[in-house]
């Protein structure tokens, strides 16, 4: 049985929107696109690439799929990330797309279909795709959080856990934390069940 992991670049205040480029995701009037670039270093880059190399399937929501499909196929195979993404099996969960233009992509209609991928792949990774990740977490299908936390706050933008839509869940640290020269922190958590609160923690 495989696992579904969420790979997420996020700020200290939980924003994950548009880390890579100025025009990556400007929805909602977001003006801080590309905030990740200032914290690039060789060590964190190697950790990110290591995670990408472990994937054997990529799972995306519709919005992130559109961003990736419009970018990575144009980079060519000389880029190691593009080579991996372009050649691997990809899945997009959406009810608004019938046929995917990115070679190797299969359209899934619901999260239940995404969960069934664990019968066929060892490491399925979600990148970004906050709405999809939230729905899979709520349904109990998301197994691991692989978080890169950046020393910056933006005060606005999409957050992975926010408002009343968050899902109560307990996690345990799956790997030792990594701290990179830029101040970026990598935290890996496995979901362990429901939260334990108050007096229940001592029982």
N, C-alpha and C positions, 0 to 999 in steps of 0.2 A: 504494500500500500504506500503510495506516494504522499507528499505533503504539498499544501498550498501556502506559500510565503508571500508576505507583503514587503516589498522593497520601497522604502520611502525616505526622501530627503525632506527634512522639516526644520523649521525655525524653533527657537526656544518657546515661542507662544503658539506652536502647533501648526503654522501655515505650511502647506506643501505646494501651493499653487505656483506654477511658472518658474521653477528653479533654474532651468537651463538657458533660457534666452529671453530677450526683451519682449518679443511678440509671441512667446510660446502659448500663453493663456492669459488674455486680457479681459476675460469675461468678468462682469461685475465692476468694470472700471479699474481692474488691478493694474497698478503702475510700477510694481517692483520686480518685474520679470528679469530673470538672470541673476538673482541674489546669491546663488550658489558659487558663482565664478570667483568671487573675491577670496574664497577659502580653499582653492585648489592646491593640493600638494601631492607629491609622488606617492606618499604612503596611503592616503585615503583613496587616491586613484587606483592603486594596486588592489586595495580591499574591494572596491566597487567592481573592478574587472574580474576578480576572483569569484565573486558572487554571480556575475553574468556567465562566466564559464561553467559554473555548476548547473545552470538551468538546462532542462531538456524540453521545456515548454513555456511559452510566454502567454499570460492571460491578461487581457486589457478590457477596460470599459470603453464605451464608444468615443468619448471625447479624447482620451489619451490615445486610443487607436488612431484617430484622425491625425493627431499631432505626429505620432511616430511614423505612420504610413506616408505622410507628406515630407518626412525628413530622412529617415534611415535608408530607404532604397536609393536615394540620390547621393549618398556618401561614398558608395563603392566599397569593394571588399578589401581595399587597402587600410580601411579603418577597422580595427579589431572588433569594436562594438557593432558596427554595421554588418560586418561579416557574420557574426554570431546571430544577430537578430534576423537578418535577411534569410539565413539558411535554416533556422529552427522552425518547429511547428508553433503556430500562433493561433490564439483563439480570442474572439471579441464577443462579449456578452451584450446584446442589443436587440431591441424589437423594431428598430428603425432602419436597419440595413439588411438587404437581402443577399448581396454578393460583395465580398471583400476584394479590393483591388490589389492589396499587398500579397504577393506570392506566398503560399504556404499558410494562409489564414483561413480558419473555419469560423463561421458565424454560429453562435450559441444563443438560444432564446431566453435562457433562465439560469440562475445560479445553481439549480439542481444539476443541470448538465455540466456546469463547470466542476462541481464536486465529483462527478463521475470520471473526470480526467485522472484522478488519483489512482484509478485502476490500471492506467496505461502509462503513466509517467512517474519518474522518481521525484523530481523537483520541479514543480510548477510555480513560477514567480509572477506575481502581480507587481507592476511598476506604476506608481502614482495611482490613478483610477480610484479615487477616494470613495465615490458612491458605490462602486462595485465592491470594494474592500469592506465597507460598512455593512452592506447587505449580506456578504458571505460570513462576516463575523457574527451578525445577528442570527444567522441560520446555523451556526456552529461548524461551518466549512473551512474557516480560515485557521490554519494551524500555527503560524509563526509570524512574528513581527521582526523585521530587519530594518532598524531605524538608524539613519544618519542624522544626528542632531547638530545644528549649526548655531554658533554663538551670535545670533542676531534676532531681533524682534521686529516685526513689521506692523503689527496692530490691525492689519486687515488682510483679507484673503481667505481662501478655502482652508478649513481645518479638518483633520481626519477625525477628531473627537470633539464635538462641539454641541452646545444647546441641548435640547431634549431628545435628540436623535441618537445619542450615544448608547452603546450596548454595555451593560454590566458584565464584566469578565475578569477573571483572575489569570495572572501570568507568572511564569517563573523564568529566571535568567538562564538562558540555554548555553551561552558562551561567555567567557570573560570579556568585560567591556574593553574597547579599544579607544585610545585617545591619540589623535593625530596632531602634528606640529601646528596646524592652522587653528587648533582649538575645537575641531569637529570631534564628536563623540559617537561611536557606533555601539548600539545596544541591540541585543538579540534576545527576544522573549518567545517562549512557547506558551500557548494557551493551556491552562490547567483546569478550567471549569468556571464556577460561579464565585463571586467575591465573598470573602469571609470578613465580617465586620463586628465591631464592638466586643461583647463578651464571648462571642463564638470563636474568636481568635485564640482563646486560651483553653478551649475545650478539646 
